[in-house]
Amino acid sequence: MKGIAILVSPPLAFVLFLLVAGLLYLLGKRMAPRLNKAGGKLTTYACGEDIPGVKVQFGYRLFFFVALFFTIMHVATLVIATVPSGKIVWFAILYLAVIFLSVMALVTRN
């Protein structure tokens, strides 16, 4: 039984699956046809149009906006889901109103 437990241990399973993935990669590389460098074969296809390459620089501004919204909504859900019954429910409703105002401030920012 100890031999089976060692075979399913996470580090050994990781190495085993890494080897299987590597073998599949090598097998696929052998089976794939050779690349013939014909004109236009490696260019981006856009419905037959030639589109010149343009360097685009992405920013994190939108990511931080979405991350903040995600955090606010999930913390609000966690707090509301764990509110006990009784008179303290009114504080939960007040908390939801404050969360609503903060989300509105986030959405309507300039």
Contacts in CASP RR format, 6 or more apart in sequence:
PFRMAT RR
TARGET T0000
AUTHOR 0000-0000-0000
METHOD contacts of the structure
MODEL  1
MKGIAILVSPPLAFVLFLLVAGLLYLLGKRMAPRLNKAGGKLTTYACGED
IPGVKVQFGYRLFFFVALFFTIMHVATLVIATVPSGKIVWFAILYLAVIF
LSVMALVTRN
6 12 0 8 1.000
7 13 0 8 1.000
35 41 0 8 1.000
43 50 0 8 1.000
44 51 0 8 1.000
65 106 0 8 1.000
68 106 0 8 1.000
69 103 0 8 1.000
69 106 0 8 1.000
72 99 0 8 1.000
72 102 0 8 1.000
72 103 0 8 1.000
72 106 0 8 1.000
73 99 0 8 1.000
73 103 0 8 1.000
76 95 0 8 1.000
76 96 0 8 1.000
76 99 0 8 1.000
79 92 0 8 1.000
79 95 0 8 1.000
80 92 0 8 1.000
80 95 0 8 1.000
80 96 0 8 1.000
83 89 0 8 1.000
83 91 0 8 1.000
83 92 0 8 1.000
END
